[in-house]
Every structure is written in structure tokens, then in C-alpha cells.
Amino acid sequence: MTIFHTKFAAFLNIDLNSSQIMYISGIKKGYEGNTFGYLNEVEIGVGEYFFKSPVVFSEDLRYDRMGVLGEVGFFDNFVIEFDRAHKIVTLR
């Protein structure tokens, strides 16, 4: 799933108090243990293409990484090509 820091939810004016809690692992500061986040549906746009996607907002996401795009709800909307040598990602 796509995961963003809770500060991004505040920027989008999303009230997390009524959100469903979801437990997640592998993303916590220091990379140790499980944590939780708040599940919401958010409209995401890439170019002219917009779609609704489940997004988890977590306080425990590291500050130097504002978000992680998920296979479910983001990448499954596209054909993806990674050119790692040139640091290019193509979405079709």
C-alpha cells in the first residue's frame, strides 16, 4: 500500500481521528518492529490521470522519506519501466 507521513495528511486537510487503524511493518523509523497508521482513500493524480487509492498515514514514517508508493492502489494502475542506471521511472 501507499504510505505517507501523517504530516502529509494534515497538509491535505484529512482528519485522521475517524480513520480506520491499520497495522503495518517494515516502514518504522529505525526499521524495527511493527507500527500502525490511519487508512484513508485519497485521490492521486499522475499527469492527466486521476484515481482513488487506499493510503495509510503513519507518524512512524521517517521524516526524510515523505512517502512510499505502494504496489496496491498505485503501481497496479500502470505499466512501469525502471531505468535504474539513468534514474528514470516511466508510468504508462
Steps between C-alpha positions, in 0.01 A plus 500: 500500500596862465620648828548868580605678818213642706633852430390448139146419622497832685615677183207338312256592781420134569362438849661178623285477816223311319734286287531123522820392678723263302808319633804502271861382511829579329459876492558613858776746589810291559331216307424305817166354597144556394308824511159627402352757269168646398334363189330747266396519136680779315477624143844484338594657169781425258492735204141507376411164660326510841383206709394419856750299700520361854770686694632436850624804694751417773681709758782244501607555140848651491498878440755475219257278311169680458338197344520159342291423192335161529448215259135483608314817416775674304733287289222256410346787297797517260751314289830599662848518354802564725824624345715486810825604325341830392268532802186510283159348576245487218131449575258408220 
